[in-house]
Amino acid sequence: MVATPIDIAQAATANTATLLKWQKSMEERATFRQNMDQSRRAIQASRELLKRLRQRHRDDNSVVADA
């Protein structure tokens, strides 16, 4: 069977659609990774803040106990 111009156009359209889906998938994965990295940084900053607050609370309590 010889490919007609319509067959060629349909194949090209299907290929283009597949490539666009793949590209979108890659972009979504990259966005997901960026969001996960941002979440990890926020969690780490929260943990560090909590450590500082706990340490300050301990320091305040030791000053009160010494007085």
ZADO-1210 file (C-alpha; in nm, 4 decimals, padded with zeros to 6 digits):
<atoms>
<atom x="00.0000" y="00.0000" z="00.0000" code="MET" pos="1"/>
<atom x="00.1223" y="00.3441" z="-00.0935" code="VAL" pos="2"/>
<atom x="00.0799" y="00.6147" z="00.1694" code="ALA" pos="3"/>
<atom x="-00.1501" y="00.8896" z="00.0552" code="THR" pos="4"/>
<atom x="-00.1011" y="01.2511" z="00.1557" code="PRO" pos="5"/>
<atom x="-00.3898" y="01.2096" z="00.4008" code="ILE" pos="6"/>
<atom x="-00.2197" y="00.9080" z="00.5609" code="ASP" pos="7"/>
<atom x="00.1051" y="01.1025" z="00.5906" code="ILE" pos="8"/>
<atom x="-00.0738" y="01.4012" z="00.7436" code="ALA" pos="9"/>
<atom x="-00.2558" y="01.1802" z="00.9944" code="GLN" pos="10"/>
<atom x="00.0693" y="01.0097" z="01.0950" code="ALA" pos="11"/>
<atom x="00.2408" y="01.3457" z="01.1355" code="ALA" pos="12"/>
<atom x="-00.0469" y="01.4721" z="01.3473" code="THR" pos="13"/>
<atom x="-00.0307" y="01.1611" z="01.5666" code="ALA" pos="14"/>
<atom x="00.3463" y="01.1998" z="01.6048" code="ASN" pos="15"/>
<atom x="00.3100" y="01.5655" z="01.6937" code="THR" pos="16"/>
<atom x="00.0409" y="01.4873" z="01.9505" code="ALA" pos="17"/>
<atom x="00.2613" y="01.2182" z="02.1057" code="THR" pos="18"/>
<atom x="00.5575" y="01.4538" z="02.1254" code="LEU" pos="19"/>
<atom x="00.3450" y="01.7292" z="02.2802" code="LEU" pos="20"/>
<atom x="00.2110" y="01.4872" z="02.5425" code="LYS" pos="21"/>
<atom x="00.5648" y="01.3727" z="02.6205" code="TRP" pos="22"/>
<atom x="00.6844" y="01.7336" z="02.6487" code="GLN" pos="23"/>
<atom x="00.3953" y="01.8225" z="02.8806" code="LYS" pos="24"/>
<atom x="00.4696" y="01.5164" z="03.0911" code="SER" pos="25"/>
<atom x="00.8350" y="01.6207" z="03.1233" code="MET" pos="26"/>
<atom x="00.7325" y="01.9741" z="03.2194" code="GLU" pos="27"/>
<atom x="00.4904" y="01.8407" z="03.4802" code="GLU" pos="28"/>
<atom x="00.7624" y="01.6207" z="03.6256" code="ARG" pos="29"/>
<atom x="01.0031" y="01.9145" z="03.6416" code="ALA" pos="30"/>
<atom x="00.7397" y="02.1296" z="03.8096" code="THR" pos="31"/>
<atom x="00.6648" y="01.8502" z="04.0558" code="PHE" pos="32"/>
<atom x="01.0350" y="01.8188" z="04.1423" code="ARG" pos="33"/>
<atom x="01.0652" y="02.1943" z="04.1909" code="GLN" pos="34"/>
<atom x="00.7602" y="02.1946" z="04.4173" code="ASN" pos="35"/>
<atom x="00.8974" y="01.9022" z="04.6174" code="MET" pos="36"/>
<atom x="01.2322" y="02.0786" z="04.6576" code="ASP" pos="37"/>
<atom x="01.0565" y="02.3930" z="04.7754" code="GLN" pos="38"/>
<atom x="00.8495" y="02.1896" z="05.0223" code="SER" pos="39"/>
<atom x="01.1608" y="02.0184" z="05.1561" code="ARG" pos="40"/>
<atom x="01.3320" y="02.3540" z="05.2074" code="ARG" pos="41"/>
<atom x="01.0253" y="02.4910" z="05.3865" code="ALA" pos="42"/>
<atom x="01.0089" y="02.1845" z="05.6128" code="ILE" pos="43"/>
<atom x="01.3787" y="02.2138" z="05.6926" code="GLN" pos="44"/>
<atom x="01.3443" y="02.5850" z="05.7729" code="ALA" pos="45"/>
<atom x="01.0465" y="02.5039" z="05.9966" code="SER" pos="46"/>
<atom x="01.2480" y="02.2392" z="06.1823" code="ARG" pos="47"/>
<atom x="01.5376" y="02.4787" z="06.2342" code="GLU" pos="48"/>
<atom x="01.3020" y="02.7470" z="06.3651" code="LEU" pos="49"/>
<atom x="01.1420" y="02.4977" z="06.6014" code="LEU" pos="50"/>
<atom x="01.4870" y="02.3941" z="06.7316" code="LYS" pos="51"/>
<atom x="01.5771" y="02.7590" z="06.7970" code="ARG" pos="52"/>
<atom x="01.2463" y="02.8227" z="06.9747" code="LEU" pos="53"/>
<atom x="01.2898" y="02.5127" z="07.1915" code="ARG" pos="54"/>
<atom x="01.6454" y="02.6138" z="07.2768" code="GLN" pos="55"/>
<atom x="01.5321" y="02.9657" z="07.3664" code="ARG" pos="56"/>
<atom x="01.2560" y="02.8185" z="07.5843" code="HIS" pos="57"/>
<atom x="01.5118" y="02.5957" z="07.7614" code="ARG" pos="58"/>
<atom x="01.7432" y="02.8920" z="07.8096" code="ASP" pos="59"/>
<atom x="01.4594" y="03.1036" z="07.9515" code="ASP" pos="60"/>
<atom x="01.3572" y="02.8248" z="08.1888" code="ASN" pos="61"/>
<atom x="01.7148" y="02.7764" z="08.3118" code="SER" pos="62"/>
<atom x="01.7468" y="03.1504" z="08.3828" code="VAL" pos="63"/>
<atom x="01.4205" y="03.1446" z="08.5810" code="VAL" pos="64"/>
<atom x="01.5330" y="02.8314" z="08.7718" code="ALA" pos="65"/>
<atom x="01.8668" y="02.9952" z="08.8595" code="ASP" pos="66"/>
<atom x="01.6998" y="03.3096" z="08.9921" code="ALA" pos="67"/>
</atoms>
